[in-house]
Amino acid sequence: MYRHEMKYIIDCGSARVLKARLGMVCKMDSNTGPDGSYRVSSLYFDDFYRSAVNDNLSGQLSRKKFRIRIYNGSDAFIRLERKVKIDGGCMKDSTVLTREQYNRITSGDWGFMNSMDSPVAKDFANNVRTRLLRPVVIVDYHREAFIHKTGNVRITLDRHIRASIGGTGLFDAGTVYSRVMEECAVILEVKFTGFIPRHIRDMIQLGHGTRESASKYVMCSMAAAQ
């Protein structure tokens, strides 16, 4: 099912106000830690031409990205995700990987994925073969996530966004990261199916903030390429 997605850049003061509002009517994501957030690390794949970056910047209505995502630096739950956007709608599907499978993929041994019982794995293997996808950059950040059942609304606040520099190992303790946004900048993402309830829509009307079209991957990929 395709979902709608809106992104804004807001400051940390606005984020605090929004967090207080949402906390009264929404549930926190199940991944949330004691401090109210959790760490997300995603290894993105792209081709030699950085097509995923250029398609985003040029406003292509149909585009697709692949990434491997982990939470809080742990290999307990590793997921290969495929994110597809068509004419403003967004759909994400995934398959779970073992640490061994992750190691094989990142070492260039991806042929086994053709025999996996997963459309995402098969599509990824086909794109690696035909487009020569390769690991490009790790996007790392801390997320606060709020969920509202009506309208299937998910609102996230992402901060401390960093790009890996010169390394793409999700579990490599030596990976160096560089911050890609100002310390007080927060990315607000609003995802929903069909509609946003009126009271939720009113809560996210902060009066200021910049609508953001470029993805975290685009910002981090550009920073890593410098």
C-alpha positions, 0 to 999 in steps of 0.5 A, a space after each residue: 500500500 502506498 503512503 503519503 510522505 511530507 518532510 520538513 526541517 525544523 529547529 530543536 525548540 519547535 521539535 520540543 513543542 511538537 513532541 509534547 503535543 504528540 505525546 498526549 495523543 500518540 503512542 511511541 514506537 516500540 523501538 523507543 529506548 529509555 531516553 525516548 529515542 532510538 538509533 537508526 543506521 542504514 547502509 544505502 546502495 547505489 550505482 556508479 552514476 548515483 542514480 538514486 541521488 540524481 533521480 531525487 534531485 531532478 524530481 523523478 516521479 518514479 524511483 527506487 532505493 535499497 538499503 540495509 537497516 539496523 537499530 541501536 548498532 545491534 545485529 539482532 534485527 537486520 533488514 533489507 529494505 526496498 523503498 519505492 516512490 511513484 507520483 508522490 506515493 511511497 511504499 516500503 517493503 523488506 526482508 530480514 537478513 542474518 548477520 551471515 547474509 549481511 556479511 556475504 552481501 557486503 563482501 560481494 557475494 549476493 548470488 544466494 539471494 536469487 534463491 531466497 523466498 523474498 521478492 525484495 531479495 530477488 529484486 535487489 539481486 537483479 539490480 545488483 547484477 544489472 545496475 552494479 549496485 554497491 554500498 555507498 554511504 551509511 546514514 546514521 541518526 537518532 529518531 523519536 517516533 509517534 504513531 496514531 492509528 487513525 489514518 495510519 499516521 507515523 510522525 518522526 523527529 530525526 536529529 544528529 544526522 551523520 554520514 559515514 566517511 570512507 567506510 560502509 561497515 554497519 558494525 565496524 567500530 572504526 567507521 568515521 561519521 560526519 554531521 551533515 546538518 546543524 546541531 539544532 536542526 531536526 527533520 520532521 517526517 509525516 507519513 500517512 495512509 489516506 488522510 491525517 486526522 484534523 487534530 493531528 494536522 493542527 498539532 504539526 502546524 508549527 507556523 514555521 519550518 522548511 518543506 524538505 524534498 531531498 532525502 537524508 540519503 541525498 544529503 549524506 551521499 553528497 557529504 560522503 562524496 566531497 
